[in-house]
Amino acid sequence: MDQATISAPKVKEKLDRLKAGISRYLRGKPEVIDRVVVALIANSHVLIEDLPGLGKTTLAYCLARSIDCGFTRIQFTSDLLPSDVIGVSVYHDGKREFVFKHGPLFTNILLADEINRTTPKTQSALLEAMDRGKVSVDGQTYSLAAPFLVFATQNPVDFEGTFPLPESQMDRFLIRLQMGYPEFQTELEILDAGLMKYDAIDSEPILNSEEILEIQDCVPRIHVEPDILRYMLQVVSATRTEVEFHSGISTRGSLSLKLACQAYAIQHGRDFVIPDDVQAMIPAVCTHRLSLRRQSSDALEERHAVEGILKRIVDSLPAPV
């Protein structure tokens, strides 16, 4: 607790510089950048769902360039195989044995671009990596680099040629976000600046991997009062009894909510969580873990309905003072 207390203002200063660096290239999206940084320092993963051409790939690349660490992009397609992601064992004539050849998964920041365009079999290749930071191949376990962040993008699930992500994988994303269209003035500035391909961004690293690991180590030490924990669990429990939801938020989901609130608090220079942190994190952490009993043909409509029910639940519960 002492380390988190001492570090919180310095952490905020470092993360403010990180967010400012990303904002130079991704304009008008401070909340999206804020939530992505929450996932990064919480040592978790983020899913951004929106239409093509709204800056999802640019955001991932800016984040990677702002940190002195490895970055790999995988374009997910319907013919992609699990071995194309994880790697494969190949026979080495000189050694007279099979040698594991690492796949693009072995990096710090993995951009899984259009993840829902590949089959569920290939999607599931990421499950162990996202959960444990390790992969198992041919009876051997290989550790991934640290820090490790899966930054996945997907088109809306009712978009042509997409496969819905299974619930088990959705549950492993700490946060799901939407980019949304830019404001008129922001898009006018983008048009005036002209087209810049994401790999032409020349941002200098603002933080290194050791600094990120230090911040990640501080996040679980952020203090959460028992009343705040009870407030979180009241929200989670209410989703489990809500008649409009197919099922409620899992225990993994409630732990994710706590972790996100701790990351949000230290990002704002505090060593303790307040009710506002919980309310800020609930939509991003909880919405993708819930589905309606009544199926909707429009994914965007269903998401808005889930968000509306969550808001009603939060509004009905008294926040701790």
Secondary structure, 3 states (H helix, E strand, C coil): CHHHHHHHHHHHHHHHHHHHHHHCCCCCCHHHHHHHHHHHHCCCCEEEECCCCCCHHHHHHHHHHCEECCEEEEECCCCCCHHHHHEEEEEECCCCEEEEEECCCCCCEEEEECHHHCCHHHHHHHHHHHHHCEEEECCEEEECCCCCEEEEEECCCCCCCCCCCCHHHHCCCCEEECCCCCCHHHHHHHHHHCCCCHHHCCCCCCEEHHHHHHHHHHHHHCECCHHHHHHHHHHHHHHHHCCCECCCCCHHHHHHHHHHHHHHHHHCCCCECCHHHHHHHHHHHHHHHCCECCCCCCHHHHHHHHHHHHHHHHHHCCCCC
